[in-house]
Amino acid sequence: MGLIVTPFVGQTHFVGGIGGVSLTSVSTDNYFSENDFRMGYLGGVSYEYKFSDQIHFGLDFIYAQKGFKNNEVYTDTSDKNTGIEGVSDFNFDYFSLPIKAGISMGDNKISGFVNLGLVPSFLYNAQTIVPTQETKNGKVIDVADVATKMDFSALIEVGGQYNLKDQFFIFTSLGYQKSFTSIT
């Protein structure tokens, strides 16, 4: 994900836009054990407060597309393999509020950082798209009523920052989230 930040107030408060790409999947021992990543988009606003040159606190407001793809083998009513295979898409869209703290290392021009945090996320939309013989793009099923309305995860993020001018920075980061809640 990438981030461009401009100062909001003084030299310790920073606010800016955030945008990027996410790859998400699920880990499970049941029906969805053979799944692939969903590539989604994320975007929002980021706030950072610097306590010192090395220690900072951040809060983001992000729209994030999450989910996974599951490979399906279809059976008939007697549970015999029909020879038809397809991929179902499980799409879950959230508004997330990452709360993070971290350390920075480097100078005023180029620096690296590591953040740890917690991410409460609130479900906005949940759909499953299943392949059908009747439609090319599949059948869209709204599954918001069976999906968990709130997700809670831990975050680790590493990245770098480049100072373009006194008031403009470019960040790039790579983050990993591990959810504590089930999707259903």
BELFEN-V815392 format. One record per pair of residues at least 24 apart in sequence whose C-alpha atoms are under 8 Angstrom apart, sorted by the first residue. I is the first residue (numbers start at 1). GAP is how many residues later the second one is. D is the distance in whole Angstrom. If there is no record, write none. Layout:
i=(I | I)
gap=(GAP | GAP)
d=(D | D)
This chain:
i=(1 | 1 | 1 | 2 | 2 | 2 | 2 | 3 | 3 | 3 | 4 | 4 | 4 | 4 | 5 | 5 | 5 | 5 | 5 | 6 | 6 | 6 | 7 | 7 | 12 | 12 | 12 | 12 | 13 | 13 | 13 | 13 | 14 | 14 | 14 | 15 | 15 | 15 | 15 | 16 | 16 | 16 | 17 | 17 | 17 | 17 | 18 | 18 | 18 | 18 | 18 | 18 | 19 | 19 | 22 | 22 | 22 | 23 | 24 | 24 | 24 | 25 | 25 | 25 | 25 | 26 | 26 | 32 | 34 | 34 | 35 | 35 | 35 | 35 | 36 | 36 | 36 | 37 | 37 | 37 | 38 | 38 | 38 | 38 | 38 | 38 | 39 | 39 | 40 | 40 | 40 | 41 | 53 | 54 | 54 | 54 | 55 | 55 | 55 | 55 | 56 | 56 | 56 | 56 | 57 | 57 | 57 | 57 | 58 | 58 | 58 | 58 | 59 | 59 | 59 | 59 | 60 | 60 | 60 | 60 | 61 | 61 | 61 | 61 | 62 | 62 | 62 | 63 | 63 | 63 | 63 | 64 | 64 | 64 | 64 | 65 | 65 | 65 | 65 | 66 | 66 | 66 | 66 | 67 | 67 | 67 | 86 | 86 | 87 | 87 | 88 | 88 | 88 | 88 | 89 | 89 | 89 | 90 | 90 | 90 | 90 | 91 | 91 | 91 | 91 | 92 | 92 | 92 | 92 | 92 | 93 | 93 | 93 | 93 | 94 | 94 | 94 | 94 | 94 | 95 | 95 | 95 | 95 | 96 | 96 | 96 | 97 | 98 | 100 | 108 | 109 | 109 | 109 | 110 | 110 | 110 | 110 | 111 | 111 | 111 | 112 | 112 | 112 | 112 | 113 | 113 | 113 | 113 | 114 | 114 | 114 | 114 | 115 | 115 | 115 | 115 | 116 | 116 | 116 | 116 | 117 | 117 | 117 | 118 | 118 | 118 | 118 | 119 | 119 | 119 | 119 | 119 | 120 | 120 | 120 | 120 | 121 | 121 | 121 | 122 | 122 | 122 | 123 | 123 | 123 | 123 | 146 | 147 | 147 | 148 | 148 | 148 | 151 | 151 | 151 | 151 | 151 | 152 | 152 | 152 | 153 | 153 | 153 | 153 | 153 | 154 | 154 | 154)
gap=(171 | 172 | 173 | 168 | 169 | 170 | 171 | 167 | 168 | 169 | 164 | 165 | 166 | 167 | 41 | 163 | 164 | 165 | 166 | 161 | 162 | 163 | 160 | 161 | 36 | 37 | 38 | 39 | 34 | 35 | 36 | 37 | 33 | 34 | 35 | 30 | 31 | 32 | 33 | 29 | 30 | 31 | 26 | 27 | 28 | 29 | 24 | 25 | 26 | 27 | 28 | 44 | 24 | 25 | 42 | 43 | 44 | 43 | 42 | 43 | 44 | 41 | 42 | 43 | 44 | 41 | 42 | 38 | 36 | 37 | 33 | 34 | 35 | 36 | 32 | 33 | 34 | 30 | 31 | 32 | 28 | 29 | 30 | 31 | 51 | 53 | 26 | 27 | 24 | 25 | 26 | 24 | 51 | 49 | 50 | 51 | 46 | 47 | 48 | 49 | 45 | 46 | 47 | 48 | 42 | 43 | 44 | 45 | 40 | 41 | 42 | 43 | 38 | 39 | 40 | 41 | 36 | 37 | 38 | 39 | 34 | 35 | 36 | 37 | 33 | 34 | 35 | 30 | 31 | 32 | 33 | 29 | 30 | 31 | 32 | 26 | 27 | 28 | 29 | 25 | 26 | 27 | 28 | 24 | 25 | 26 | 44 | 45 | 43 | 44 | 40 | 41 | 42 | 43 | 39 | 40 | 41 | 36 | 37 | 38 | 39 | 34 | 35 | 36 | 37 | 31 | 32 | 33 | 34 | 35 | 30 | 31 | 32 | 33 | 27 | 28 | 29 | 30 | 31 | 26 | 27 | 28 | 29 | 24 | 25 | 26 | 24 | 57 | 55 | 55 | 53 | 54 | 55 | 50 | 51 | 52 | 53 | 49 | 50 | 51 | 46 | 47 | 48 | 49 | 45 | 46 | 47 | 48 | 42 | 43 | 44 | 45 | 40 | 41 | 42 | 43 | 38 | 39 | 40 | 41 | 37 | 38 | 39 | 34 | 35 | 36 | 37 | 32 | 33 | 34 | 35 | 36 | 30 | 31 | 32 | 33 | 29 | 30 | 31 | 27 | 28 | 29 | 25 | 26 | 27 | 28 | 38 | 36 | 37 | 34 | 35 | 36 | 28 | 29 | 30 | 31 | 32 | 27 | 28 | 29 | 24 | 25 | 26 | 27 | 28 | 24 | 25 | 26)
d=(6 | 6 | 6 | 8 | 6 | 5 | 6 | 6 | 5 | 6 | 7 | 6 | 5 | 6 | 8 | 6 | 5 | 6 | 8 | 6 | 5 | 7 | 6 | 7 | 8 | 5 | 5 | 7 | 7 | 6 | 5 | 7 | 6 | 5 | 6 | 7 | 6 | 4 | 6 | 6 | 5 | 7 | 8 | 6 | 5 | 6 | 8 | 5 | 5 | 6 | 6 | 8 | 4 | 6 | 8 | 7 | 7 | 7 | 6 | 6 | 6 | 8 | 6 | 5 | 8 | 8 | 7 | 6 | 6 | 7 | 7 | 5 | 4 | 6 | 6 | 5 | 6 | 7 | 5 | 6 | 7 | 6 | 5 | 6 | 8 | 8 | 8 | 8 | 7 | 5 | 6 | 6 | 7 | 5 | 5 | 6 | 8 | 6 | 5 | 6 | 6 | 5 | 6 | 8 | 8 | 6 | 4 | 6 | 8 | 6 | 5 | 6 | 7 | 6 | 5 | 6 | 8 | 5 | 5 | 7 | 7 | 6 | 5 | 7 | 6 | 5 | 6 | 7 | 6 | 5 | 6 | 6 | 5 | 6 | 7 | 7 | 6 | 4 | 6 | 6 | 5 | 6 | 7 | 5 | 5 | 8 | 8 | 6 | 7 | 7 | 7 | 6 | 5 | 6 | 6 | 5 | 7 | 8 | 6 | 5 | 7 | 8 | 6 | 5 | 6 | 7 | 8 | 6 | 4 | 7 | 6 | 5 | 5 | 6 | 6 | 5 | 5 | 5 | 7 | 6 | 5 | 7 | 7 | 6 | 4 | 6 | 6 | 8 | 8 | 7 | 6 | 5 | 8 | 7 | 6 | 5 | 6 | 6 | 5 | 7 | 8 | 6 | 4 | 6 | 6 | 5 | 6 | 8 | 7 | 6 | 5 | 7 | 8 | 6 | 5 | 6 | 8 | 6 | 5 | 6 | 6 | 5 | 7 | 7 | 6 | 5 | 6 | 8 | 6 | 5 | 6 | 7 | 7 | 6 | 5 | 7 | 6 | 5 | 6 | 6 | 5 | 6 | 7 | 5 | 6 | 8 | 6 | 6 | 4 | 7 | 5 | 5 | 7 | 7 | 6 | 8 | 8 | 6 | 6 | 6 | 6 | 5 | 4 | 5 | 8 | 5 | 6 | 8)
